[in-house]
Amino acid sequence: MKHNVIFYLSLCMLGFSCKENRNLTEKNAAADINVQSKNKYNIPSDLKIQSQEEINIDGDPEKEVIITASDSAAENTHEFWFKNEKLMYQFTYPWASINKKWLVDLDNDDKKEIVRAQGYEDGVDYAIYDIVENQQKPVLYFNPVLQDSRFPGVYLWAYPNDITGLIINPQKELQVSLDNNYQRDDEHTVPNNQKELPFVFFKGQTKQSDMRISKMNQPQSMTLAGIVNSVRNNGGTTAKAAQSDKQWIGNYTARFLRMKEESGDPRGWGQISVKIDGNSAKFQLDSYVENIKKDLTVINTTADEIILAEKDNKKSTFTISKNKNKYVLKSVFINQTVGDTSSYELEKK
């Protein structure tokens, strides 16, 4: 009997030792991956890598790499997006204990938008971001709904860990419910340029089947641009949003050196004009080399920035920022047209 007890204790100690060694091995392997990734992708040494993903961002055969890291004080999260080991984008935002993302092409251009759920146990923001001028810009904040096949006809609140993906049809339309007077009791963001947070539908499996949304308007299929236009605050909800929109109305002009070697020749100079009127604008670029006109639409406005885009190409954006009485225009389209990366100080009339 005594020998049996000793034998049993020996087995337990051996099992504990093996488990401890396995955990140590896994920990060391994770540390090695962290070091290897930092060296390979030149991640700053003071950041700790939280995750490394391989995701197809732009629809080509190659997968890109996204590395998410945090600083030692857990104040900020840093995302590094690489293509062929070259840095494409770097995003920095406040650290949050809940940080989930899904990449989905929502406008049929083979470039994926970012759907994020970020926050804490007492409140999570759900938003769709577009990448504009190498920065992520919020396009739409929303409330999340989960469709769980185990509960047909039931609308459930979509928690980040329950979500497997966004519901979107072949026409790149999302499933959405509008005009719901839904009151949330958690900490969350309602941007000034939206009159409501629409319900956007996800698929997945809930772990909290009692968290049901009892009343909701009939869901419908809509494009992202259609949803944004439907929930856009046109001045009826908050005075702050109305003032933010109205202040941008006007004609903005800039004179710039189109041909740098011809600064002494009037033909070497070009003229940019942006005329903003409500939700639309007209862009014009005149020079000795080209004469270009574009119809633009307003994508987003704040007190210090307005984002415009070509009506037929949402990816082609024009951003005007304001600092006191100084207006500055940036646009990839202009850069590509004139062959120079620059910004243009505007005069408002």
N, C-alpha and C positions, 0 to 999 in steps of 0.2 A: 504493500500500500504506500509506504514511504517513498519507494522508488518511482511509483506512478505519479505521485505529487511532484517530485523533483523533475521528472520527465515533462510533465504538463507545464510547470513553471519555466522550464528551459525553452519549450516551444513558444510560450508567450513572449519571453524575452527576445527570442530570435525573430518572431514576427514583428515586434515593436521596432527592433533594430533595422530590419529590412524596410519597414515603412518609413522610418526616420531617414534612412539612406536614400530612399526613393524621393522623398520630399526635398531633401537637400540637393539631389541630382537635378530635379525639375527646377528648383530655385536657381541653381548655378547655370542651367541651360537658358533660363529666361534672362539672367544677367548677361550671358554671353551674346544672346540675340540683341539685347539692348546696346551693348558696346559695338557689335558689328554694324548695326543699323546706323548708329551715330557716326561711325567712321565712314561708312559707305556713302551716306547721304549728307554728311557734314552738319548734323544736328548739333546745336550749341551744347557744350558739355554740362552746363548748369540746368538743363532740362531733363526730366525723367519721361521716357517713352511709355505711354499708356497702352497704345495699340498700333498695329501695323496691318493695313488692309491692301489687298489687290482688287481693284475695281475698274471696270471699263467705263471711263468717263465720257469719251467722245465718239463712241460707236465704231472705232477702227478695230482691227484684229488684236491689237496689243492692250494689255491691262496696265493701268497706271497704279502707282503706289501712294497711299495716304498714310502718313505717320502723324499720330496725335500724341502730344506731349504736354506736360505741365511744369511750372516752375516749382522751386522748393517750398515756397510759401503758399502754394495752391491758390494764387490770386488770379492767374490767367491760364487759359488753355491755348495751345498753339497747334495749328494744323499745317502740315507741309504736304503739298501735292506735287508728285514727281511724274514726269513722263520721260522714259529712256534715261532715268537717273538724273534728269535736269529739272530744276525747280520750276513748276508752272505757277503755282499760287501759294501764298502764305497768309493764313487767316489767324488773327488773335482776338479772343473774346473772353469775358469774365468766366472764371472756373465755376462749374456747377456740378452737384453730385449726380444729377441726371443729365446725360448728354448722348442723345441718339440721333442718327441721321440716316436718311434714305436718299439715294440719287435716282432721279426719274426724268426722262425726257418728256416735258410737258408741252412743247410747242413744235415738235416734229422737225427739229433742226439737228438731231443727233448729238446735241450737247445737253447734258443733264442738269436740271435744276436741283437744288439742295432742299430737302424737307427735313426740318429739325424739330426735335423736342428737347427743350433745355430748361432746367430749373431745379427745384428742390421738392421735398415731400409736401411742403405747404403750397406749392404752386408751380406749374409748368407752362412755358410758352410754346405754342405750336406755330410754326411759320414756314413759308416757302421763300427761298432766297434765289436770286439770280446773280451770276457773276458778271459784274460790270466794271470795266476799267481795272481788271485784276483784283477787284474787291467784291465781297459778297454784300448784296443789297437786299433788304427785306421787300418782298413783293406783296405778300399777303399773310396776315395773322388769322388764325381760325380756331374753331373748336373741333376736336376729333371724335368721330363716331366709328364704332367697331361693328362690322357685320361678321357674326360668328355662325357658321353653317349649322351648329348644334342648336341655335336659337333662332329659327326662321321668323322673319317679321318683327324681330325685337331690335330696338336701337340701344346699343350699349356704349358707355363712355370708353374711349380707347386709351388705355394706359400704355406708356412707351414699351414696356416689356411684353405686352400682349400683341403688338403689331408685327405682322409679317410683310406688309406692303401696302401701297396706295391702290385704291380701286380706280382704274383708268381704262377706257375703251380704246379700240383701234384708231379712232379718230382723235386721240389724245384729249378726250374730254373726261373731266373728273365728275364723280358723283357728289352732289352738293345739295344742301337745303338752305334756303334764304329766308330772310324776314322773320326770324324767330326772336322773340324777346326773352332770351335765355339769360338768366342771372347766375353767374358763377360766384361761389363763395370762397375761392382761393386767390392767391396772389398771381396776377397775370397782367399782360400788356394789352391795352387797347390803343392802337396808334391813332393820332389825330386825323389822319387822312382816310380812316374807315368809319363808317356809320354803324357797323356791326361786325361781329365775328361770325362768319358763316360756318355751318357744319360741313366738314369734309370727311368723306368716308374712307375707312381702311378695312383691310381683311386681316384676320388673325383669330386667336382663341383667347377668350377672356378667362381670368382667374377670379373675377369678381362679378358673377352673373347677376348680382342684386343691384349693381350700379347701372340702372336703366334710365333712359331718357323717355319720359312718359309722353311728351307732346312735342311734335315736330312737323313742320310743313312738308308737303310731298317732295321727296328728293327728285332731282333732275340732273341731266348730263350737260355740262358746260365746259368750255375751254377756260384755261387760267385767265386769259385776258378778259373774257366775258364776266368771270366772277369778280375780278378786280374792278371792272367798270360798274358792276351792279352794287358793290358795297362801298364804292368811293364816296367820300364825304364831300358833297357839293355845296356845303355852306349851311345846311339846315340843322346840323347837330351841335357843333361847337363854334363859338365865335373865333377861337384861336385858329381852327382849321380854315375858316373862311378868309381870315386876314392873311394867312399863309399863302393861299391860292391867289388872292387878289393882288398882292404886292408884286407878283412876278409879271403881271400884264404890262407890256410895253415893247419898245423897239431897242434892241441891243446891237451895237456895231463895234467893229474893230478893224484897224488898218494894220497890215503885217507885211513884212518883207518876203515876197514870194520867191524871188530869185536873188539870193544873197550876194552874188557877184555883181548885181546891177542896182545897188542901193542909190546911186546917183541918177538913175533913170526912172521917171514916173511909171514906166511900164513894168518895172521890177517889183512894184507893190501890188498887194491884193486887198480886197475888202470882204469882210464877213458881216452878215446881217442875220439876226434871229428876231423875228417878230412874234411875240407870244400874245395870244388872244383867247382867254378862257382855257379850255381843255386842248386846244390845238395851237400849232405854231408853224411858221414858214421859215425855212433856212435858205440862205443864198450865199454863194461864194463866187466872187468875180475877180478875175485876174487876166493878165495877158495870155495865160496858158489855158484857163478853163472858165466856164460859166455854168455853175451847177445850182439847181433849185431842188429843194426837198420839202415835202409835206411831212410835218412831225405831229406827234401826239404826246400829251403829258402822261408820264408813267407814275411819277411820284413827286410830291412837294413837301418841303419842311420850311421853317422860317429862314434857313440859311442855305438851302440847296433845292434845285429843281432838276429832275431827270426827264429828258425828252428822248423819243425814239422815232425812227422812220416808221410811217404807218404800215409799210409793207415788209418791214424787217425789224422786229423788236430788239434784235441783238445789236443793231447799229444805234448807239446811244450818244446823246449830247448832254453833258452835265455842266450846269452853271452853278457855281458856288458864290456865296456872298460873305464878305467880311467888312462890316460897317458899310461904307458906300462903294466898296470895290467889288466888281463882278469879274469872275474868271471862268472862261469856257475851256473844257477839255473834251476831246472826241477822237476816238480811234479812226473814225472815217476821215476826219480832216488830216490826221497824221499820215494815213495811207495815201491820201490824195496828193498832199504836198511833199511827201517823202521826208518828213521831219517830225520827231516827237516833241511836241511843245504844248504850251497853254497860251490862251489869248485873253488879255485884259480887255473887257468890254466897257463901252460907255452906254449908259441907259438914257434913252430920250423919252 
